[in-house]
């Protein structure tokens, strides 16, 4: 089983390494990961061999505290955010009071050397005891205020697991002890008339060093705590999204209750401006819902009865009733928070180097400090000089920077991904993604929309578009086939009247037959037409031509005469081509896997530009293709959305699931894209590269700082260059090394993926009806021509100047209104220019276009036509 624990008392990477080592040594522990940034530990263990109590006991024996994390829905339970704020406030008070005593301590101790004005009773050998006692009484409160360093430092030292606090305790403690020793020497000198001794020890008290070291390190810890709090901003925002109240209808009575008390199946009311309390289904009414907090999509989504709604999203306008389907930990928001929390609690492989160093870092530093002190004493230096060297070595060393280098970058990176609708489920996945060199894409629902749509209406000579669509839709309305639903949807969009059908039957492998108005009507493939004596030499050419474009033609006949064909296709998403180009620009090979016919797959390949296609594959074949690529030494990312993609997602080095896909696919994946946008695949890889680059920068500076700082503090360059580090300077440098690492990680908060201009490469907004007058003797021929002719007329472009558009949602409404006009084949709306460019046949009147925009609630202030 896997269990999460809160760990107390950790202050640096040596602490986390010690805890991890102690727990990992227990029998039955399979994995242990300690997070210094979050003071947490995740342990995977065999509960038959080991208990949680034994794990807690092992942590306590190592000198730290531990307690299991218990999930709770109680509002009174303290959150990690509240705990962090509390710790920050405590640190703030410590800093303020430390400076209250350290400023006069520093001024008095350095005043006589710097020529600063001081009261006469602090000056001269006769006043040495007053001077020394004053410094001692100012340094003592600083030590008491910051006693945590001594308590924790010496405790861990006794447990033979010294940490950063041990270094601080030894360094400042040695200074304080020596200062007390000097105090006694001054008293002895004054009592016995040895004024030389008094003068010597008055200048070597070290109280100011001890107090300043503690204050500067506490200042660094305060700045570090403030910066660390900002690393989880994105996660805190997610936590704050959780709605506090819900309006529920129980027993016919409306009542407002806390959101956590909503139960599955409850009927809820959501008004304009309110947050949706839980996940569910809209039952009555409509709404325009802002889902940006969950999906990252900035444009509000219009919701109708039957649509799913997500908890914590905001109903911007409208009023509706909904049924609660997922509550508590089942909601999308709760799942996102859980995934992000698990990712930030996990450890990236790159962190292992820092962990290995941190495990032996503090003992080595203590050894270097002792050796440095002994060497300087042996070469004839004074005890005071040797002590200064030892204290500087202890204080300048910074295991904190090593411990924070990886988790801070991981937390900020995963938080930034979550804010953009990219959920990264583990630190290992985040690291692996940066080295991906092959991306394998599923076709249906990933590259394409996942549901068929009508793309072309091809009419026989003398057949009207309305006649073809009406006959086709009347027959297909009785079928449950996905292609049939696409034709029915097109007819409904054009307000086509459905005709009654008699003696309806489905013919397996061929299509449909029925009687409309006393005439036998057929709908299906070429086999159905051939079986009923309708032969056309152009049918096969037409079918091949449409198949080359990735489309499936359905043929229709009535009363023994061909009416035409309707082409249906699963159209490519608008951003798919741009996403493929973005991945290729990053040096990544893009492969498409699909179970579709090779000709259809090749058509999609040409549209989006993938490097290679593997068609007609079964689910197990997808997994084998991933395995084959891995055997070639490639790092493979698999992108899919269906149950049949789950084996391939699990096999890939990085599995990426489209958010609207199945729960199985999302569970099998390492990264989940909340939007159905392939551009987020490139964004996720870019984020991975940026995060790993940031971690490497942090580790470099952490190692570089210690490699340079420790030799200087040890006096290695004193003989040659006279370079020696004062303990106070060492304390300042040590403090700001950690602040620097955390601040560098915070730069990831401003990460934005590159975005190439997206070309709308999907199918036309409205299907094109093409009429052919060509014929062969005794036969009627169907011929598909270019899409710049509509019903035999010339396509015209009209530019409409539109007032009243205020946001992307307005653009969507205007686009839909114009696309709904019969004969319109293309619409481009610009919010910035306040205009719409419409491509339509010459038979579409200007007034019709104006009326469509006006009915949508906007004003047309000008219209200009030109030939397309």
N, C-alpha and C positions, 0 to 999 in steps of 0.2 A: 504494500500500500504506500501511498504518498501523503505526507503530512507537512504542514508549514508551521514554523515556530517563530516567535519573536525572540530576539537575542539582545540582552542588555549588557552594557559595559565595554562594547567594542569601540575603539577609537582610531584604529589604523589597520593597514593590510596585514600586519603581523598578527593582530587579534583574530581577524577572519580566517587567516591561514591556520592558526592554532585551533580554533573551534572546528574547522572543517577536518583537520587531521584527527582530532580527538573523536569526533563522531564517526568518521570513516573507518576508524580502527575497530569499531564495535562489530561483533559477529551478526550477520544478517543484513547489514547495511549495503544496499546495492549502489546508491548514489547519494551524494551530499553536496549541496551548493549553498554557500553562505554569501549574502549580499551585504557588503559594508554600508552602502548608501542607504538601504532601507532597513538596516538592522534586522534582517530576517534570514531564515534558513529553511530550505526545502530538502526533506530527507525521504528517499525511497527505500523501504526496508521490508523484510519478511516479518509480518506481525506474529507469526508462529514462533519465531526465534527471539524476537526483540519486542520490547514495549516502549511506548512513548515516555514513560517514567524513567527508563534506563537512559534514553537519549538526553533527557533533561539533566539527569545525574552526571552524565559524561561532560556536558557543557559546564556544569557547576564545578566539577573537579578541575576543569581547565582554567577556572577563575572567573567565569562569566555567569550570567543568568539566562534562563530560557523558559518559555511557556508556550504551549500550543495555541495557535490562532484558531478561534472559534467563530464560525460565520454566524452573524446575527442580523435580524431585520429591525432590531430596536433602535429607535431614533436616539435613545440616551447613550448608546454605546459609543465610546470615543473612536474617532476615525484616525487613520494614519496622518491625515492632514492636520487634525487638531493637535495630535501629539507633536508633530513637527513645529507647529506654531508655538506650543507651550515651551518646547526646548529652545526655540529661537528667543523667546522673551526672557527665559532664564539666562541665556548667554548674553543677552543685551544688558541685563542688570549687572552681571559680573563684569562686563567690559567697563561700564560707566563707573562703578565703584572702584575698580582696579585703577582707573585713570585718576580718580579723585585722590588717591594716596600716592600713585606713582609720579604724577607731575611734580608735587613738592619734593618728593624723594630725589628725583632726578635733578631738580633745580638746586637743591641744597648741596647734594653730593658733587655736582659738577661746577657749582658757582665759583668756588675759590680758584679753580683752574681756568675758567673762562672769563674771569674778571667781572662776573655779574654781581650786582649789589646784594650783600647779605648782612643781616644784623650782626653787630659786633660780638655777641655771645656765642656765635658759631665759629669765630675766627681765632687763630692762635693756638699754641700748644696747651695753654692753660685751660682752654675751653674744649679740649679734645673729647672729653667724656660726654659733655652736653651734645656735641656734634654727633658722636657715634651712637648715643642712645636715641637721639631723634631719628636718625636713619633707621635704626633697628625697629623703633615703634611705628615707623611709616611702612617698612617692608613687611612687618608681621601681619597686618590686616590683609595685605595683598596675598600673602601665602595662605591665610585662613580662607579668604574669598575663593581662592583657586585650589582648595585642599583636595579637590577631586583628582588632580594630577598625582598627588602624593598617595592618596588612598588606592587608586587603581594601579598606579605605577609600581608601588612596592608590593602590592598583592600579587600582581602578575609575575613580578620578579621572584617572589617566594614560590610560585607555582611553576617556576622554570619556563615561563612563557612570556618573556619581557616584550613590551610593546612601545609605542611612541610615548605613552605617558611615563614609562620607565625611564626613557632618555631624559624627558623634561624633569622628572622627579630627581634623578641622579645629578643632572646639571645644576638646577636651581638649588636643590638640597645641599649640594657640596658648597655652593657659594654662600648659602645661609650659615652652614656649620662653620665654614672658615671665617665668616663675619663675626660669629659669636666668639670664636677662638681669638680673633683680633681684638674684640671688645675686652676680653679678659687680659690680653697683653697690654692694652692701653691702661687699664686699671692698675695692673702690676707696675707698669712703668711710672705712672703718676705717683704711686705709693712709695716707690723706691728711688725716685728721682732720676730714673733712666729716661731722659727726655728724647734721646735718639730713637729708642724703641717706640716711644709714643708717637713721634713724628712719622716713623716708618709705617706703623700699622694704621695710623689715621688715613693714610693714602691707599691702603689695601684692605678696605672693609668688605667690599663685594656685596653689600646690602643692595645698592642701586642696581647691580647686575642681576641679582636674584629677582628683585621686584620687577625690573623692566623686562626680563626674559618672560616671566609669567604673564605680564600684561600684554606684551606684544603677541605672544602665542595665543592668548585668549582673544585678542583682536582678530588674529587670523582665523581662529575657529568661528568667531562671530560672522565674519565676512563669508567664510566657507558655508556656514549654515544658511545664510541668506541666499547665496548662490545656489546651494543644493535644493532649497525650497522651490526655486524657479525651474529646476530640471523636470519636476513633475507637474508643471503648469497644465499641460495638455490632459493629463490623467485627472487632475483636480477639476478641470472644466467639465470633463465627462461625469465625474461624481456629482458635480453641482447641477448637471442637467436633469437629474432624477426629479420628477414632479413631486411636489409635497402634498397636493390635494387632488381629489377626484370627485366628480359629481356622478353619483350612482342612483339608479332607479330600483328600489326594492319594495315590493308590495304595492306598486303603483305610486310610490311617494319618492320625490327627488330628495336626496340628502348629500351633503358634502362630508367626505370621510378622508382620513389620511391615505395616501396612495398605496402604502404598504398593506393596507387592509382590503384592497380589492381582491376578489376571488375569481377564479376561472368561471366563465359563463355569465358574469355580471353584465347588466345592461348599463352602459355609460353614456353620458351626454358631454359633448365637447363643443364649446362656443368659440367664436372668433377671438383670437388672441390668447387662447389657453393652450397649455401643453397637453399632449395626449398622454394619459397616465400609464397605460400598458400597451402591449402588442395585441392586436385584434383585427376584426373585420368590420367595415362600415356597413350598417344595416339600412339606415334612412338618412336622407339629406345629402349634401355635397360639401366639399371643403377644398381649399387650396393650401396644401401642407408644405411647410419648409422643413425638408429632411437633411439640410446641410450639416447639422451636428453629427448625424449618424453616417451619411453616405458621402459627405463632402460636396454634393451636387448643389450649386447655388440657386438654380431655378426651381421655384415651388412646383409641386406636383398636384395636379387636379385629381381629386378622389371622388369616385362614384360608388353607389351601393354595390357591394361584392368585392371592392378593393381592400387590400390589406393595409393597415396603418401601423406605424411603429411608435412605441412608447418613447417619450422625451422629445419627439418632434413637435413642431408648433403649427396649429391651425391658424393660418394668417387671415383667412376670410371664410365665411360660411358657418353652417350649423349642422351637426349630424349626431346620430346615435350609433353606437358601436357595441360589439360584443367583445368582452375580454377573453382572449384565447391563451395568452402567455402572461404570467404574473411572476413577481419576485425574481428569483435567479434565472428564470426561463426567458426573460425579455431580451431583445437584441442588445439594449444598452448594458444589461448585466453581463451578457456574454462578452461584449467588447471589453468591458472593464476587466473581466476575468482573464481574457486573452492577453491584454496589455500588461496586467499585473504579473502573469506567469512569464511573459517575455522579459520583463525587467528584473524578475527574480532569478532567471536562468543565467548561465555563464557561457560566454563565447569562448571557443578554443583558444583565441589569441590571448585571453586573460590568464591562461595557465602559466605563461612565462613570468608574469608579474607575481602570481601566487607563489611560484617556486622561489623567487628572489625574496619576497616578503617574509617567507617562512624562516629564513636564516639571517635576514637583514639586521634586526635589532641586536642579536648576540654578537654579530660581526662588528657592528658599530661600537658596542661597549668594549669589545676586545681592542679595536683600533684606538679608542680613547685611552685605555689603560697603557697600551704599548707606547703611544705618543708621549704620555706623561712620564713614563719610566725612561724612555730614550732621552727626553730633554733634561731630566734630572741627571742622567749619566754623563751627558755632554757638558754639564756644568751650569745649566740654567737654574734660576731661583725656583723655589717651590711655588711661589705665586705665579710665575710665568708658566710653569708646567701645568698648574691647576687651570689657568686660563685656557691653555691649549685643550685640555681634556674636556672642560665644560663646553668650549666652542664646538668640538667634534660631536659631543652628545646632543647639543641643541640644534646644530645646523642640519643634521641628518633628518630626512623626511620620508618615512614609509607611507605617510598619508597620500602623497602624490601618486605613488605606485598603486595604492589600493583604490583610488578614485578614478584613475585613468580610464578604465574600461566601463564600470557600471554607470558613470555619469553620461558617457556618450551613448550607451545602450538605452538608458532611460529617456534621454532627450530624443534620440532617433526614433524609437518606437512610439513615443508620444506624438512626435511630429507626423509620423505615418498615420496614426489613428486619426489625427485632426484632418488629414487629407483622404480619409476613407480607405486607407491601406493598413490592414491589421497583420502585424508580424507576430507569430505565435511563440518564437523562441529566439534567444540571442544567437544560437548556432545557425538558424535559418538566415538571420540578418547578415551574419558573416559569410555564409556560403554563397549567398546571392551575388556578392560582388565579383565572384570568380566564374560566374556562369558564362559559357561561350556558345551554347545552343539553347534556343527556346522552342519547344514543341507546342503547337497550338491545336486544340480540338477545333473542328469547323463549326458545327451546329451550336448556336447559343454563345459561342466565344468570338469567332470571326464574324459570324452572321447573326441576325436578330433572333434566330431560333424559332420563328413561326413564319409560315409562307404568306406571301402577299401577291396580289395580281400585279404583273408588270406590263403586259401587252394584251390588247384586244385586236385580233387579226380578222377582219370581216371579208367574206366573199363578195364578189361584185354584185351590187344591187341590194345588199343586206345592210340595214341600218344598225348602228352601234347599239341602240336601245333594244332592238329586236334580239340581237345575239345575247346581250347581257340578261335580258328578262327570261328568255328560254333557259339559258344555262343556270341562272340562279334558282329558278323554280324547281328544276330537277335536283340540283345539288343541295337545296335546303333540306331535303329528306335524307341526305347522307351524313354520316359522322366523320368522314374522311377529313384530315387536316387541309387538303387542297380544296375540298368542297367548302369548308368554312371560310377560306380566303375569298372565294368567289362570292359567297353570300354576303360577307362583310363589305365587299366592294359595291354590291348592288344596294345594300342598305345605306351606304354612304352617299349614294346618288339618288336616294329616295325612289328606287325602282319598285314597281308594284309586282308582287309575286302572283303567278297564275296557278290555278288548281291543277293537280296532277292526278291522273287515274292510272290504275294497274301498274303501280311503280314496282320495279324489281332491280336488284343488284346482280350483276353478272360477274362472278369471280374472275379476276385477272383481266377484265375488259372495261367495265364501267357500269353505266346505269341505263335503264330503259323505262319510259313512261308515256302516257298519252295526255297531250295538252290540246284542248279545243278540237278533239276528234282526230288529231294527227299524232303519229308515232314519233317520239323524240328520243334521240340518242345522245349520250354524253360519255366520253371515255377516250381510250387510246386508238391507235390505228388498227389494232386487231378487231375492235368492236365494229369499226367502219367497214373493214374488209369482210367480216362475217355477215354484214347486212348489204353487201353488194355495192358499197360506196368506195370506188377506187379513184385515186387521184395521184398521178405521177409526181406531183409537187409536194405531197404530204411528207414523204420520207426526207426530202431535201429540207423542208421547213422544220421538221422535228430535229434533224441533225444540226441545223443552224441555231435553233433555240437551245439545244443541249450544249453546244459550244459556248453559249453565253451563260450556262449554268441554270437554264430555265426548263420547266416541265410543261409541254403543251397538252391541253385537253381539247379534243375536237367535239363539235356539236352539229347535229343534223336534225331537220324537222321535215316530216312528210317526204322523206326520200331525197332531200336536197341538203347539201352542206351549207351551214350558216357561217362557220368560221372556226377560229381557235382562240382560246384564252391561255396565255402563258402565265404560269405561277412559279415563283422562286422564293427561296429563303434569302432575303436580300442582305447584302453586306452592311455592317454597322458603319455609320459615317466616319468614325475615327479609326477603323481597322487599318486602312492603308497607311495613315500617318503613323500609327503605332509600329507597324512593320518597318517603315522607313527609319523611325527613331531607333529601333533595336539594331537594324543593320548599320546605322551610322555609329553605333557603339561597338561595332566589330563583332556582333553576335549573329550567328546563322539562325534563320527562322525556318522551321519545318512544320508543315500542316499534316495532321493525321485525321482521316475521316473514313467512315464506313460507306460513303457515297460512291456512285459510279465514277470511274476515273475521268470521264469527259466533263462531268459536272465539277469535279475537284479541280481539273485543269482550268476551267473557266474562272473559278474563284481565285486560283493562283495568279492568273493574269490580272485580275482586278486589284488584288492587294499587294502583289509583288513578292510573295514568299519565295525563299530560295529553292525549296524542294517540297514535293507532295508525296505522301504515302496514302493511297486510296484503297477502298474496299477492305478495311481492316476490322477485325473483331476486337472486343475489349481486351482479350488476352494478347492479341497481336500488338496493341498499343503498348502494353507493358513490356513485351519482348523487344519492340523497337527502342524504347528507352534504355533497356538493358544493353542492347547492341551498341548504342551510342556511348554508353558508359564504359563498355569494354574497349572502345577505341580511345579511351582516356579523356573523354569530353565531360565537362560539367554541364548537366542538363537541368533545365527548368521546364516543367510541364504545366500548361495552363488549360483547365477544363471546367465544366460546370455540371456534368451529369454523373449518375451512379456508375455508368460504364467507364468513367474516367478515373474512378477511385483507385484501382490497382496501379495505373500509370502515375497518378499523383503521389502515391505512397512510394513507388519505386524511384522516382526522380530525386535528384540531389536537392531540388527545391520544388515543392508542389504548390501551385498557385491556383486558388479556386475563385471563380467569378461569384460575387456575392449573391446574385439572384439564383444561383444554382441550388443543388440539393444539399441537405444537411450532411449526407454521407460524404459528398465531395469536399465540403468545408472541413469536416473532421479529419479527412485524409490529408489535407493540404497543410503546408507550413505558413503560407501567406494567404490571406483572404482579401479580395478586392470587393468593397461594399458597392461599388458602382459597376455596371456592365460596360466598362470602358477599357479596352486593351491598352490605351495610353498609360494606364496605371501600372501595367507590367513594367514598362520602361521606367516609370517613376519609382517603382519599388527597387529596381536594380540600381538606379541612380542614388536613391537614399542609402542603400547598402554600401555603395562605393564611398559616399560622403562620410558615413558613420565610421567605416573601417579606416578611412584616411584620418579622421579625427582621433580615433583610438591610437593609431600609430604616432601621431603628433604628440598626444598626451604622454605615451610611454617614452618617447624619445626625450621630451623635456624633463620627465621625472627621473630617468636614468642620467641624463646629461647634467642635471642640477646636482645630483648626489656625487657623480664622478668628479665634477669640478669643485663642489663645495667642501667635501670631506678632506681632500688633500690640502686645500688652503687653510682650513680650520686646524689641521694637524701640524701646520707650520712647515710643510714640505718646501715651500718657496721662500721661507723666511731668510735662510742663509744667503740665497742668491739674490733675491729682490727686496728683502725686508718686508715681505708681504705676510701680514698676520691678521687674523679675523677676531674682532672684539666679540665676546659672547652676546652682547645686545644686538649687534649687526647680524650675527648668526641666527638669533631668534626671529628677527624681522624677515630674513631671507627664507627661513624655514616656513614661516606662516604664509608668506605670499606665494610660495611654490604651489601649495594646495589650492589657493584661490585662483592662481593662473590656470591650473589644469581644469578646474570646474568651469571657469569663465570661457575657456576654449571650447569645452563641450557645449556650452550654451549657444555658441554660434550656430549650431544645428537647428535652433529654433527658427532661423530665417531661411532654412532650406526650401527651395522651390524647384521642382523638376522642369527641365527644358521642355518647351512645347513648340513643335513645328506648326505652321499654318495647316489647318485641316481642310482638305478638299472633300466636298460632299460627293462621294463616289457611289452612293447607294442608288437604288432604282429611282426612276422619276416619281415625283410626288403623286401624279395621277397616271394611270395607264394610257397608252396611246392606241387609238383605233386606226388601223391602216386598211384602206380599201383598195382592192386590185380590180382593174378592168381587163387585165390580160386573160386570154383563154386559149385553149387548144380545141381542135374540132371535136364537137360532141362532149367536151369536158369542161368543167368549171375549175379554175386554178386559184389556189391561194398563194399570195406572194407578199412577203414582208419587205417593206421599204424602210428608208431612213426615217428617224423620228422627227424630222423637221417638217413633215406634212401631217396635218391633222384633218381627218375627214375630207381629204382631197384638197384642203386649203393651205395657204402659206402661214407658217408660224410667225407671230408678231411678238415683240417685246414691248411691254407697257411699263413706264416708270410712274408710280403713284407717290405723290408727296402726302405724308400722313402726319397729322397732329394728334397728340394725346398719348403717345407711347412713352411710358416712364421707366420701364424695367424689362428684363428678359422675359418675364411672364407675359407682358404686353406683346412682345415680338412673337411669342408662341401663339397667342390668340389670333393675331393678324395673319400669321402663316397658315393656321388651320382654316381660317375663314376663306382665304383666297384659294387654298388647295381644294376646298369643297366645291368650287365652281366647276361645272362640267366643261371640259375642253382645256382646262389649265394643266400644263405639263411641267411647270417649274415655278418656284417662288423663292426669292431671296429678299429677306427683310433686314434692314440695317437700322439699329436703334440710334447710332450716332448721327447718321445722315437723315433720319426721320423719313425713310423712303422704302418702297417695296418695288422690286423688279419682277414682273410676271411674264412668263412665256406661255402663250396660248394661241389657239387657232384664230384666224381672222373673223370667224363667225361669232366669237365671244365678244359681246358688246361692252363698251367702256362703262356704260351705266350699270351693267351687271357686276363688274368688279367693284365699282364705287359702292353699290348697295351692299355687297358682302362685307366691306370694311366698315361701313356705317352701322350695319346690323350688329357688328361685333363691339360697337361702342366707341369708334374712333372717327376722325374727320379727315376726308380727302380734300386737300387744298389745291391739288394740281395733278394733271395726268398728261403724259407725253408718250406717243407711240412711235416706234421705229421698227424697221424690218429686222428679224433675227437671223 
